[in-house]
Amino acid sequence: MQLTPSPYLFHIVKHYLILENKHDAPSKYRLFSDGNPGIVFYFNTPLMQYTDQHLYAHPSSFVYGQLTQYKDLVSVGKLGMLVVVLQPYAIYALSRVAAYELNDDIANLSDVFGAVATDLEDQVLGAASTQDRINHIESFLLKKLSIVSYTEGIFSNALKLINDYKGNISVAGLLNILPVTERQLERKFKQFIGVGPKRFADTVKLQHFLKLLQKQSPCNNIADTVYEGGYYDQAHLNNYFRKNTGITPSQYKANSNPLAINFISVPAVL
């Protein structure tokens, strides 16, 4: 379930996700980048994550950064989590922590936001309802607005262009429009978002394609959306898709119940 944030927080929070699975049987999930960092709170059994062929349990709450490779996660109990999906630049704006420091990583709330985040975790995990949890989160974020470093100027314009073009704009195209060097643009993106402009645009482009795929009738061929999504041909799409998600477009389309656009259940053999 996706929920909209307060209008006062649109520039920081994209949306909230409530992800639940009430089955106790072990399940495997595939997570890949949607271009956004976020904050996770578990109100049921935390997921476990593969790292170097080992499994470790997630903490009850944490901040996560940009993903540059897909992750496999396992649930060993009932899944219940609230994900605060942040704007791409929000970690840096809220904490002044350079975004690239959290790439493919998670961090305790207090390590990113200070000791006050411990109270937030207690409030959210102790809340009786989803709305109460969101109210506590929004109260916390609204208090931080006075110290938020808003993104302005060239970086904001580059971000808007990438989103307006749905990822179908090259770095050269950005440099033709914006008064900035490639080195400056690369540095700003890694500081604010965690990855360079090309990688971020590629992620936006893939997310746009996934949305087109979700709207497509089951009887339609995936090839019908390849060019609309900005890809040269299906072979190019297949290679990029598998590299970044670990599955094929057909396998993604066949998944009848994705928890989120970038978070799906997968068979244990994948």
N, C-alpha and C positions, 0 to 999 in steps of 0.2 A: 504494500500500500504506500502510495506517495502522497505527502502532505506539503502544503505551501507554507513558507515562513511568513512572519509578520512583514508588512510592506517596509518597515523601518530596517529590515535586515536583508532585503533582496540583494544588496551589493556585497553581502558577506556569505549568505546561505542560499544555495540553489534550491534545495528542497530537503525534506526529511523522508527517509525510507523506514518502514516497519517491515521487517523480514521475519517470518515465522514458519516453522515446520513442526507440527505437533507429534510427528512419529518418533518413536524412541530408537528405531533401527539405525545403525550407522549409515551415513550418507556422505558422498563426496561431491564437492563443489569446485567449479572453476571460476576464478576471478581474474579479470583483466582490466586494463586502463580505460577509464572514461574521461580522462583529462583533469579530474578533480581530486583534491585531497579530501579528508573528512575526519569526523570523530565518531567513534563507535561506543555504544553502551550495550552490554549484554544483560538482559533481565531473565535469561535462562542459561543453560549450559554453554559456556564459551566454545567457539570453534577451535580446532587444532590445525596447525599449519605445518607443512613439510618444509624442512630446512636441512639440506645436505643429507637427504634420505632419513632424517629423524623427524619425529613429531613433537611439537611443543604446544601447550595450551595458551591461547591468547589471554591477556589480563582482562578483568571485568570491564575496563574502559581504556581507551587509548586514542591517540591521534595517529593517522596514517598519511604518508606522503604520496607523491606520484609513483605509479607503477611503470616500470620500463620492461617488465616481463610478466607473463601470467603466473598466477599462484594456484596451487591446489590446496583446498581446505577440507577438513573432515569434521562432521558433527557426530558426537557419540551420545547424544541425548536430545531432548526437545530444543529446537532452535528458537530463540527469541532475541531480537536485537533491534536497536534504534540506531540508524546511521544518519548523522548530520552531514549531508553532502555539501561541501563548501565550494565557493567560487574558486577558480584555479589559483588565484593570488592570495587567498584569504589567510593561509598560514603565516606568510610573511607579513601581511598587513596587520594581523592581530598580535603577533608575537615578536616580530623582527628577527625571527630565525630564518636564515637563508633556506629557501624551499628545497634546494638540491640536497641539503643535509638529511632530509627525510625520505629521499628517493628509495623505494622498495623497502621501506622500514616503518616500524611503529615506535611510538614513544609514549610514556606515561603522561597523563594530562598535566601533572604538576611540573614535569620537566619542560613543557612547552609554555604553559600559562602561569606557572608559579603555584605557591602553596594554596591560594584561594580555590584552585581547581579541585582540591581534595573535598571541599565542602560540596562542590557541584556534583561530583561523583556520588557522594552519599545521598544527596537530595534526589538525583535522577534514579538511582537504583532502588531507593526506598519509596518512590512515588507509587501511587495506587493505580494510575491510569496513564495512557499515552499522552493525553492532553496535559496532565500534570508534569510529566517528564519534559515535554516540549516547553512548557511555561518556565520551568527552572532553567533550561538551556537558554531560552531567549532572554530571560532576566540577566543571566551571566554575560551574554554577548552584548546586550544593550549597555551594560555598565562599562564594557571595554570600548565602546564606540568613541569615547572622548580621547582615547590614545591610539585609535586606528590610523595607520598611515595609508591614506587613500592613493590609489594608483591614478596617475594623471599623465597627460602629454603623450609622448611618442609610444610608450608601452601600451597605454590604453587604446590608442588608435590602431596599433598593430593587432591587438587582441580583438577589437571590433571588426577589423577587416577579415581576419581569419574566420570569425564566426559568421559574418555576413556572407562570405564566400563558401561557407560550410566546409572549410578546410581545403578547398580547391584553389589555393593561391600559393605560389612558390616564394621562397625567400627573396629571389630576384624581383618578383612582383611587388613584394612589400617595400623593398629598397627603392623601387622606381617611384613609389608614392610618398614614402616617409623620408624626412631629412635626417637620416641616421646611417651609420656604417654597419656592415654586417657584424663586426666584432662587438660594437656597442649593443646591437639588438640581441645577439646571442647571450651576452653577459646579463642583460636585463631579464630576459626570459628565464635563465637559470636561477637568478636571484629570486624573482617573484614567483615563478611557476615550478621550477625544478628541472625542466628540460628546455632544449632549444626551440626556436620557432618552427623549424621543419618538423620535428618530432611531434610537437603540439598540434600543428596543422594536420598531420597524418592521423592523429587520434581523433580530432574533430571530424575529419572526413569519414573515418571508420564508423564513428557513432552515428553520423548522418545516414550511412548505408544501412546500419542495423535498424534504424527507425523505419527506413523504407521497407526493409525486409519484413519487419513485424507487421506492417500494414498490408503486405502483399497477400493475395488469396493463396491458399494452399495448393491450388491447381495451377498457379502461374509458375513459370520457370524463373530461376534466380537470375538468369542471363538478362531478363527484362529490366532489372534494376541496376545492372553493372554500370552502364554508361550514365544513367541518371545519377548514380552515386559518385561519378567523376573518375572511374577507373577505365583504363585503356581497353582491357579485355578481361575475360573471366580467368585466364591463366594467371595474369598479374594479380588480380584480386585474390585468387585462391592461395597463391604463395604468401602474400602479405597477411591474409586473414589467418592462415595456419601458424605463421611465425609469431603472431601477436596474441592469438587466443588458444593455440594448441589443438584446434578443431577446424573442420571445414565449414564453409557457409551452409552446406546442406545439413550437416549435423546440428548447426546452430538453429536453422529453420525448423528442424524436426523436433526440437526441444519444446514441448507443449506447455511447460509451466516455468518459465524463467523467474527467479526471484527478483531480479533487476536486469536492466539491459546488458550489464557487464558482469552479472553474477548468476550462474546457471548450475543446475545439478547435472552431473555427468556420470556415466557408468564407471565402475571401479577399474575397468580395463583400460580406460583412456589415460 
